[in-house]
């Protein structure tokens, strides 16, 4: 199934007021089903609270959601990205912040009239997935050291209903979906209905995750992926700890669902006919906390594409200009993701970022024997809409920026040149700025990206570097993420471009 973007939340009409009081996931950002998911392919089924009653009776530890309208299934190769109604604040006290309800139920060792958990308690339907969280939908942080998390704890809807009742109680009392359940499966050992409700202590159960290991102050997005081959994950609901609810996330209606330039790349190369997934732009403005220096992938804010493979791109103008409010900015950093099996190059990464980041402007020249080359790079550093004009005429090379405060550098024959460097060795951290960079062994079209690789484009002036030494990039700043009013949320499939043109 192709990736799906839903620009608005889908409300579950059967939710009661108590369930609405909790903060749930309210919008699907992206969904790819993966393999073996059957007909459970409606990503909106993961939004809001679980249904209080399903085809078998009330939602309880013995009777979870199980219908296609209630669950979103993810198989091997699939992923699901959800936006929360409110940010969840991370308080660093060990209190779980994020609750997940999956298709899990206690094994009944009693009867239908008097259900009871086994001793020890057993659960059926638990599945595993890698869980990542993000403040802005761009920079992602994997929980549990990027290892799959097993969901084995059941959920509950009513406090005054039989746990295998067929209908909701006449005067319902509701469990709290915003109250973390901090027990474990053994909390239910040998318990009857009353004992199970006592163990839940008013909580609606679910598997609750502690986000303290992330460097974030708040989380607004959650992503599920990494489901093992032959397995599936069924997501019923995602909610946040009500005591840690922060500001409401920007409404989807304020987003601009447009594409100016590029949605997908079709890399028609020897080992690949796949599609590069869409780029995601944040809905939060750049500020001093987010516009930080970059020493690893985790510091990059502006990511393009989706997938488990990552590469970093640095551009250094060597012009001494810094971002407003920062002592850095001469070098900027972007991130690039792709799926395993795709075969992107350094050129593909550069053009993908240029197509999406509206502050960045590239110009190319054409040499009669060397082919296409990067001539000029401009960047609207202060975000006021500056324009750039380049003329790659080899006799009279020219370039101009409407705003003196913006980055601009250009040349090939007369002024200087844009050198293409690769980090040595490739790795998850940024290469050492002084010794970790060399001229690329091949041009950008022939540079096949590897997971963990870094590329840099650095402008070198002939006057200051007559020996053509590879100038390393300076300390990079995370590229500026657009504000909500000007950001672009790219939709997949609007433009497919074959990137076979030589760029060096």
PyMOL commands that set and color helices and strands:
alter all, ss='L'
color gray80, all
select helices_A, chain A and resi 17-21+43-46+144-146+185-188+193-200+242-244+252-254+297-299+346-356+444-446
alter helices_A, ss='H'
color red, helices_A
select strands_A, chain A and resi 25-32+53-54+57-58+72-75+79-89+98-102+105-106+123-124+127-134+140-142+149-151+207-209+218-225+232-240+245-248+264-266+303-304+309-316+331-338+360-367+371-379+388-391+398-401+407-410+416-423+437-439+453-461+476-478+496-498
alter strands_A, ss='S'
color yellow, strands_A
deselect
rebuild
show_as cartoon
